Amino acid sequence: MAKKLSSLDDLGGFVFSTNKDFEFDNNDEPHETLSNSEQRLEAHLDKKNRGGKVATVIKGFEGSDDDLKSLAKQLKTLCGVGGSAKDGEIIIQGNFRDKIMDFLIKEGYKVKRVGG
């Protein structure tokens, strides 16, 4: 059964146009990564769409995808679990929010605890 779309965001960024003169302007320039002290990160716990399992989500990273993936790899290694990194978010499987916050603060990041 096909998933019902509730908004245009569910299309994954696709835009359909019947205008034959339309020119797509791709401004995906590489983002410059801010220094650790300039980063404002948020540490969340999330259970939505995960079958009741908890995940630690770090939001607000501003920088290149390579730097995001590098930080995610450090955090996954620190916690000894899996996870992913995309769209400025790092998702770590399990409840490791305090451990991750301690590590990020030692690395010079400014981290805010969000939620319970």
N, C-alpha and C positions, 0 to 999 in steps of 0.2 A: 504494500500500500504506500502510495506516495505521500511525502510529508507536505502538509498544508503550509503555505507561506503566509506569515502574519504581517510582514513588512518588507520593504525593499532591501533591508539589510540581510534578509535570509537568502538573497540571491548571491551573496558573497562578493559584492562589489561590482557586479555586472550591471551595465546600463544598456538598455536596448533603445535604438533610435531608428526611425524611418527616414531621417534626414540624410540624403545621400551626400550632402556637402559637409557633414559633421567631421571635424578633425579632433581626434583624441589628443589631449595635451598631457603627456606623462611627465610630471614633475617629481619623480621619485629619486631625488638627489640623495646621496649618502648622508645620513645624519652624523653630525660631529658628536662624539661622546663627551658628555660633561665629565668633569673630574669627580672623584668620589665625594668630596666635600660639598659639591653643588647639587648632587642627586638628592631628590626628595622621594623616598620609597615608602610604600605602605605595605604592611604585613597583614594579610587576611587569612582566615580559616574558611574553607568552603566545602559544602556537602552537596551542592546542587548538581544534578545530572551525573552523579558518580556512584549511584547505587547505594547511597548511605555511607560511603567511605569518605573520610576526611582528607582534604588536600590543603597544603599551605600555598598561598598565592602571594607573590611579591609583585606589586603593581607600581607603575610610575617611572620605570627605567627610561632614560632618554639617551639614545646613542645608537650606534650601528648594531646590526643584527649579529655580527661576529662577536662584539663585546658582550652582548646580551647572552649569547650561547656560551661564551667563555665563563661568565659569572654563574650561569645555570649549571654548568659542569662542575664548578667548584662547590656549589651548594649540594648537588646530588652526591658528590664524593664525600663531602662532610657528613651528610646524613646516611649515606649508604643505601639510598633508595633511587627509584627512577623518577622521571619528570620530563617536562618539556619547556620550551621557551619560544614564544612568538608574540607579535604585536605588543611589545613592551612589557609583557608579563612572563613571570617564571612560575611554573606550577610544579610543586614538589609533592610527591605522594606521601601522605601521612601528616600527623600533627607535630611539626618540628619548628613551629613559629618562634619560640623563645631561643632555641639553639641557633636558628638562622639570624634572628635579630642581633644576638650577641656577636656572631661572626661579622655581620655587616657593619656594626658599630665599630668593631676593632679595625675594620678595613677603611674606616673614615666616612661611611655613608650616614646620612641622616634618615632614620627609620622611625615610622610612626605605627604603633599597634592599632589596628582597626577591628572593631567587633569584640565579642566576648571572650 
